[in-house]
């Protein structure tokens, strides 16, 4: 046959490479489509990388944690470092300009001024009171949900606990303001008994914050009670223990880490809240308001940064204290 005719018809002599086709694209069965050889090499590289990561778990872990750790270090810890540096600066009282000269005046004022000491103690007292109230409400409610209610009722109650979280923070806070007002529903309900509501102040702030953070206490306690075997309760009853004795001696010690886990939320959120006290606190001030006012009204960023270290250090100390209770595992 004429070679020219064969080539025109797409035929080539044995062993020859077709025109425009590289030798790498030729297989024993013929010519591979363009790019198949490169696509065949890519899975091999991926396989080698996968095998290397499988043999070196630390490298795999480092690859997974590099991005979030960089975000944590740069954004979160970096901002704390900037805040720490700013706390040692000051503001010119005449021009309002920032003076970048290291000084302990801001920290000295926070420690020695009795006004800030009172505000700090009041803030801690409100946070502790909110935590105690929420724990007192959450324990019996979560116990009923986990051990008494039917499965269908459990689902309904969990949804009911979560429902307030879907509402706006401001809507809930202003609702309490309307209820605690002189012509509100609280005074209306207490008037036949000759009583009067707390009005706006520390008590109103405590009640409002306790309502706002109650779901964060109920859910960890409910999860902890669900892990409590029913056989322990039955054994306590078989030994003659009353319901109260069973709760004190069996349930409470085992669910205590869950209560502490919930207290981390209620305590820290109450300590850092400055909106609720503005709405229902009247003239009351908490430490978060000191920070907010020095950022906005007083425009004293160094003093606000110094004041911000009070809740930060307090929360860190609290976390270190509760670490040994196993509460962090219930978060």
C-alpha positions in Angstrom: 0.0 0.0 0.0 1.1 3.5 -0.6 2.5 5.0 2.7 1.1 8.4 1.7 -2.4 7.0 1.4 -2.1 5.1 4.6 -1.2 8.3 6.5 -4.0 10.2 4.9 -6.4 7.5 6.3 -4.9 7.7 9.8 -2.8 4.5 9.4 0.9 4.3 10.3 3.5 1.6 9.8 4.2 -0.7 12.7 6.3 0.9 15.4 5.9 4.4 14.1 4.6 7.3 16.1 1.6 9.2 14.6 2.3 12.8 13.5 1.6 15.4 16.3 1.6 12.7 19.1 4.5 12.5 21.6 6.0 9.1 22.6 4.7 9.5 26.2 1.1 9.5 24.9 1.5 6.1 23.1 0.5 2.9 24.8 0.6 -0.7 23.6 -3.1 -0.5 22.8 -2.7 2.7 20.8 -2.7 6.5 21.4 -4.0 7.8 24.7 -6.0 11.0 24.7 -4.2 14.2 25.3 -3.6 14.9 29.1 -4.2 11.3 30.2 -0.6 10.6 31.0 -0.3 13.7 33.2 -3.6 12.8 34.9 -2.2 9.4 35.6 0.9 10.9 37.3 -1.1 13.1 39.6 -2.8 10.4 41.6 0.6 8.8 42.2 1.8 12.0 43.8 -1.4 12.3 45.9 -0.9 8.7 46.9 2.6 9.3 48.0 1.6 12.4 50.0 -1.3 10.5 51.6 1.1 7.7 52.6 3.6 10.1 54.1 0.9 11.8 56.1 -0.3 8.4 57.3 3.2 7.4 58.4 3.8 10.7 60.2 0.7 11.6 62.3 2.4 14.6 63.8 2.9 16.2 60.3 -0.8 15.5 59.6 -1.8 17.1 62.9 0.4 20.1 62.2 -1.1 20.6 58.8 -4.6 20.5 60.2 -3.9 23.0 63.1 -1.6 25.4 61.4 -4.3 27.7 60.0 -6.5 27.9 63.1 -3.5 28.3 65.4 -2.2 31.2 63.2 -5.7 32.8 63.5 -5.7 32.3 67.3 -2.2 33.6 67.8 -2.4 36.6 65.4 -6.0 37.7 65.9 -6.8 36.7 69.5 -3.6 36.6 71.4 -2.2 39.5 69.2 -5.1 41.7 70.2 -4.6 40.8 73.9 -0.9 41.7 73.6 -1.8 45.1 72.0 -4.3 45.7 74.8 -1.7 44.8 77.4 0.7 47.3 75.9 -1.9 50.0 75.7 -2.8 49.6 79.4 0.6 51.1 80.3 0.1 54.2 78.2 -1.9 57.4 79.0 -3.9 60.2 77.4 -3.1 63.9 77.5 -5.9 65.5 79.5 -5.7 68.7 77.4 -5.3 67.5 73.9 -6.6 64.0 74.2 -3.6 62.6 72.4 -2.2 59.2 73.2 1.0 59.3 75.1 3.1 56.3 74.4 5.2 56.4 77.6 5.2 53.4 79.9 3.5 54.1 83.2 1.6 52.2 86.0 -0.8 55.0 86.7 -3.8 53.3 85.2 -3.3 50.1 87.1 -2.5 52.0 90.3 -5.8 54.0 90.0 -7.8 50.8 89.5 -6.3 49.2 92.7 -6.2 52.2 95.0 -9.4 54.1 94.0 -12.3 52.8 96.3 -14.8 53.5 93.5 -13.3 50.9 91.2 -12.9 48.5 94.0 -16.6 48.7 94.8 -17.5 48.3 91.2 -15.3 45.3 90.9 -16.7 43.6 94.0 -20.3 44.4 92.8 -19.5 42.8 89.4 -18.2 39.7 91.0 -21.2 39.5 93.4 -23.7 39.8 90.5 -21.9 37.1 88.5 -21.8 34.8 91.5 -25.5 35.5 92.3 -26.5 34.8 88.7 -24.6 31.5 88.7 -26.2 30.4 92.0 -29.7 31.3 90.8 -29.3 29.5 87.5 -27.9 26.4 89.1 -30.7 26.3 91.6 -33.2 26.4 88.7 -31.3 24.2 86.3 -30.7 21.2 88.6 -34.4 20.2 89.3 -35.5 21.2 85.8 -32.7 19.2 84.1 -33.3 16.2 86.4 -36.9 16.1 85.5 -36.0 16.4 81.8 -33.4 13.6 81.9 -34.9 11.1 84.4 -38.6 11.7 84.8 -40.1 13.0 81.5 -40.9 10.8 78.6 -38.9 10.9 75.4 -41.5 13.0 73.7 -41.7 15.4 76.6 -37.9 15.6 76.8 -37.8 16.8 73.2 -40.4 19.4 73.8 -38.6 20.7 76.9 -35.3 20.9 75.2 -36.9 22.9 72.4 -38.5 25.1 75.1 -35.1 25.7 76.7 -33.5 26.6 73.4 -36.3 28.8 72.2 -35.3 32.0 74.2 -31.9 31.8 72.5 -33.6 32.4 69.1 -34.9 35.8 70.4 -32.8 39.0 70.3 -30.8 39.9 73.4 -32.2 43.4 73.4 -35.8 42.2 73.0 -35.4 40.1 76.1 -33.7 42.8 78.1 -36.3 45.4 77.3 -39.0 42.9 78.1 -37.7 42.7 81.6 -37.5 46.5 81.7 -41.2 46.6 80.9 -42.0 44.0 83.5 -39.9 45.6 86.3 -41.2 49.1 85.7 -43.5 50.8 88.3 -46.5 50.0 86.2 -45.2 46.6 85.0 -46.5 43.1 85.5 -44.2 42.4 88.5 -45.7 45.2 90.7 -49.2 44.3 89.4 -48.7 40.7 90.7 -47.2 41.7 94.0 -49.6 44.6 94.8 -52.4 42.4 96.2 -49.8 40.9 98.7 -48.7 44.4 99.8 -45.3 44.0 98.2 -43.4 46.0 95.6 -41.0 44.9 92.9 -37.3 45.5 93.1 -37.4 48.3 90.5 -34.3 49.1 88.5 -30.9 48.4 90.2 -28.6 45.5 91.1 -31.5 43.1 91.8 -33.1 43.8 88.4 -29.8 43.3 86.7 -29.2 40.0 88.5 -32.7 38.7 87.6 -32.3 39.8 84.0 -28.9 38.2 83.6 -30.1 35.0 85.3 -32.9 34.7 82.8 -30.6 35.5 79.8 -28.0 32.8 80.7 -30.2 30.1 82.1 -30.2 27.9 79.0 -26.4 27.8 79.2 -26.7 26.2 82.6 -29.6 23.9 81.9 -28.0 22.2 78.8 -24.7 21.0 80.4 -26.5 19.8 83.5 -29.1 18.0 81.4 -26.3 16.3 79.3 -24.5 15.3 82.5 -27.7 13.8 84.0 -28.4 11.8 80.8 -25.0 10.0 81.3 -26.0 9.1 84.9 -27.0 5.4 85.0 -30.6 4.8 86.3 -29.3 1.8 88.1 -27.5 4.1 90.6 -30.8 5.7 91.5 -32.5 2.4 91.8 -29.8 1.0 94.0 -30.0 4.1 96.3 -33.8 3.6 96.6 -33.3 -0.1 97.3 -31.0 0.8 100.2 -33.7 2.9 101.7 -32.5 6.4 100.8 -35.1 9.0 100.3 -35.4 11.1 97.2 -33.6 14.0 98.8 -30.8 11.8 100.2 -30.4 10.2 96.8 -30.1 13.6 95.1 -27.6 14.9 97.7 -25.4 11.8 98.0 -25.6 10.3 94.5 -26.8 12.8 91.9 -25.2 16.0 93.0 -21.6 14.7 93.3 -21.7 13.0 89.9 -23.3 16.0 88.1 -21.2 18.6 89.9 -18.7 18.8 86.9 -21.6 19.6 84.6 -22.8 22.4 87.0 -19.3 23.8 87.0 -19.3 23.7 83.2 -22.5 25.7 83.1 -21.1 28.1 85.7 -18.3 29.0 83.3 -20.8 30.4 80.9 -23.0 32.1 83.4 -20.2 33.6 85.4 -18.1 34.8 82.5 -21.0 36.2 80.5 -22.4 38.0 83.5 -19.0 39.4 84.3 -18.5 40.9 80.8 -22.1 42.1 80.2 -22.6 45.9 80.0 -25.9 46.1 78.1 -28.3 44.7 80.6 -27.2 46.9 83.4 -27.7 49.9 81.1 -31.3 48.8 80.4 -32.5 47.6 83.9 -29.6 48.7 86.2 -30.7 52.3 86.8 -27.6 54.1 88.2 -25.8 50.9 88.9 -22.4 50.3 87.3 -20.5 47.1 86.7 -16.9 46.8 85.7 -17.9 46.2 82.0 -19.5 49.6 82.0 -16.3 51.2 83.2 -14.6 49.7 80.2 -17.4 50.8 77.8 -17.6 54.3 79.2 -13.8 54.9 78.9 -13.9 53.7 75.3 -16.9 55.9 74.3 -17.6 58.8 76.6 -14.2 59.4 78.2 -12.2 58.3 75.1 -9.5 57.0 77.4 -8.4 53.8 75.7 -5.4 53.1 77.9 -7.5 53.1 81.0 -10.2 51.0 79.3 -7.4 48.5 78.4 -6.2 48.4 81.9 -9.7 47.9 83.3 -10.3 45.1 80.7 -7.6 43.0 82.4 -9.7 42.6 85.5 -12.4 40.3 84.0 -9.8 38.6 81.8 -7.5 37.7 84.7 -10.5 36.7 86.8 -11.9 34.3 84.2 -8.4 32.8 83.6 -8.1 32.2 87.4 -11.6 30.7 87.5 -10.8 28.3 84.6 -7.6 27.2 86.4 -9.6 26.4 89.5 -12.3 24.4 87.8 -9.9 22.5 85.5 -9.4 19.7 88.0 -13.1 19.1 88.4 -13.4 17.7 84.9 -15.9 20.5 84.0 -14.0 21.4 80.9 -14.8 18.0 79.5 -18.5 18.8 79.7 -18.4 21.9 77.6 
